[in-house]
Amino acid sequence: MRYKSLAPILLILISVCPVWALETSCVVACLGDSITAGATLEKRIEQSYPGQLQVLLGETCRVDNLGVYGRTLMSLDGQAYLETGRVEYAINKQPNVVVIMLGTNDAKPDNWKSQTARFESDYRILLSKLQSGIPKARIFLCLPPHAWAPNKVQNDALEAQLPIIRRIAEENGCGLIDIRTVTADLSEHFKDGIHPDVEASFRIAEAVYQVLCDAGALPSASDL
């Protein structure tokens, strides 16, 4: 498949063009949990989906990886993404684009317990903070990836999140990125059943990149 041949090339390119070396007026902030952070990857900065998205974008934009291990969208004690300070960091940086991929840790058996109402209300709180703090940003919500670890993450809980995320995106003028479909046939690339390997991370990065391009969310060369 195409991504199998491209992923190694992307990793070579990013090694010679580190994220922190880029000086650009365009910033893409990737908010999320350990999947975004690059857990289980040998070189998470380069191999995570934000790292590989950076190479796809080249020098057009800088990608900030704001993924935090073990964090939930819901305001659960000691687990909430809103408690990490990453939202405040993003607001301070005023990125052009914000990509949110949360929900996997919410789908843990001890966390979910059919809390669809809470998931929706807390998602709206997070989004409201971002929209009021970064009014010019284009915001994209991701449908969370598949999981193949039923004792750790419940797929029925992930499925219950999908219509909620779709509804919130539509009602608030946000873009939608269907990572759920992208990862549906990639079980062999989720070694622990939850976290993507290098190739699956590239597939996620590629999907994000394509949606951003199709939505006109990225600046053209004349804008830089």
N, C-alpha and C positions, 0 to 999 in steps of 0.2 A: 504493500500500500504506500501511497505517496508520503505519508508522515514518517514512515520508517526510514526513508532515505534523507529526508530533510532535517530531522531532529539532530543528528550528529553534527551537521553543518552549522546549525543554529548555535550549538554549544561552543563550537570553535570560534564563531564570530563574536559571541558575547564575551569570551575570555580575553579578546583583544580590544574590546570596547566596553569597559565596565560602566555600569549605570551611573555611578557617582561622577564619572568624567564628562557626562553630557551636560551641556549648558543650552537650555532651550526654554522657550516661553510656554511650551505646551507640556502639561503634566497629566498623566493618567494614574489615579489612585485606586489600587485594588484592595478592597476591604474584605476580610474573611477570616476563616479559622485555619487549622493546621494544613488543610488541603491547599489553601492559598499560600501559606507560609512555606510549604515544600517539605513537610514531614516525611521521613523515610528516604528522602533523596540524598545521595552522597554529597552533592554540591547544590544545596537548595537555592542559593541566590541565583545561580545560572539555570538550574534545571526545573525550578518551579514554573507554573504557568505564567506568572508575571515576568519571570526572567526570560522565558522564551518569547513572550509577547514583546518584550523590549527589542529583541532582535528583529522580529517581524516589522516593528515600527521604525527600526533604524534610528536615525537622529531626528526624526520628526517630532517625537515626544519622549519625555522621561517617564518611566514607569516606577511608581513607588509601591513596594510590596508591604502592605499593612496587615498582613495575616498574623493572627495570634493563636497559638496552640490552645485547644480545648474550650474555645469560646462559643457561646450560644447567642442567638438573636434575642431570645427571651431573657428577661431580667431575672435570672436565677442567681442566688447568692454565690458570689465568688466565681461565676462563670460568664457573666454577661459581657458581650463585646463592648457595650457602652461604658463599661468600667475600666477599659484599658487605656484610655486617653488617645486612642488612634483617631477617633472622630474629631476631637479637638485639634489633633495634629493636621488632619486633612483640611479642616476649616482654615487653619493658619496658613497652609500652603496654597489654598485656593486653586485646586486642580481644575483643568478644563473638563475632564471626564472622571466619573466615579463608577467603579464596577463593584457591586456587592454580591458576594457568594457566601451566604450563611444558611444554616438550617440542619446540617448534618449532626452536630452535637445536640441540637434540640430534639432530634429523633431517637436519642438513646432511651431505652425503656424507662429509666428512672426520671428522665426529664420530660418526656412527652405527655403520657397519661391523658391523651385526647385533649390537650390544651390548645385547640385550634383558635379559640377566641383570644387567648392570651398571645399566641404567636402573631395573630393579625394586629392586635392593638400595639404590641411592642415593635412590630415592623414599621407601623405607621409613625411611631414616636421616633425611631431611628431616622427614617426618611425625612420627617419634618425637620429634625435638627440639621440634616445635611442640606436640604433645600433652602432653609432660612439662613444657614451659615455660608453656603456657597451658591448664591442665587443664579449665577451664570453657568454653572456646571451642567453638563449632560449626564444624567444618572441612568445606569443600566442595572437591572436586577437579574440575577442568574437563578434559574431553576437548579437546585442542587443535584450533584451527580448521583448515579446509582451507588448502592452499597451492597456488598456480598458478605456481610458479617452480622447475621440476624440476632445474635446474642448481644451485639454491641450497638447496632444501629438498625432501627426498624424501617423496612421499606414501605410499610403501610403508612407510617408517620410521614415519611418523605412524600408519598403520594398525596396525603392530605394537605401538605403545604402547597402543592402546585397551583390549585385554583386560587388560593389566597394570594400568592405572589403575582399571578397573572392579573388578578383583579386590582391589586394595589398599583401595579405598573400602569395599567390602563387608566385608572382613575387619577393618577398623578403625573401623567405625561412622561413616564419613564420608558426607556427601552427594555426589551426582554431578551435574554440570552438563554437558549434551551440547552443547558449542559446535561440535563437528564437524558435527552435523546442522543446527544453526542457520545455519551459513555455507556449506552445501553448494551453494546456488544463488546465491551472492553474488559470483561471480568478478569482475563488473564493478565491485564496490566494494572490490576489493583491487588498487589501481592498479599496485603493484610485484609483485603476486602473493603477497605475504606479509603486508603490514600493512593493516588495515581502514581505510576512510575514515570520515567522520563518521556516515554512515547505517549502515554495517555495525557500527561501534562501538556505536551505539544498539541494534541488534539483539542484540548480545552483552550489553549492560547490561540490556536487557529480559528476556533469558533468565535471567540471574543473579538479577535481582529476583524473577522469578516463582518460581524454585526456592526462594529464601530465604523468600518468603511462604508457599508451599505447605508448607514444612518447619517452619513456626512458629519460624523462627530469629530473627525480628525482634520487638522488644518492642511491646506494645500501648500505647496512649496512657496507660492506667492504670498502666503499669509505669514511666513516665518521671517 
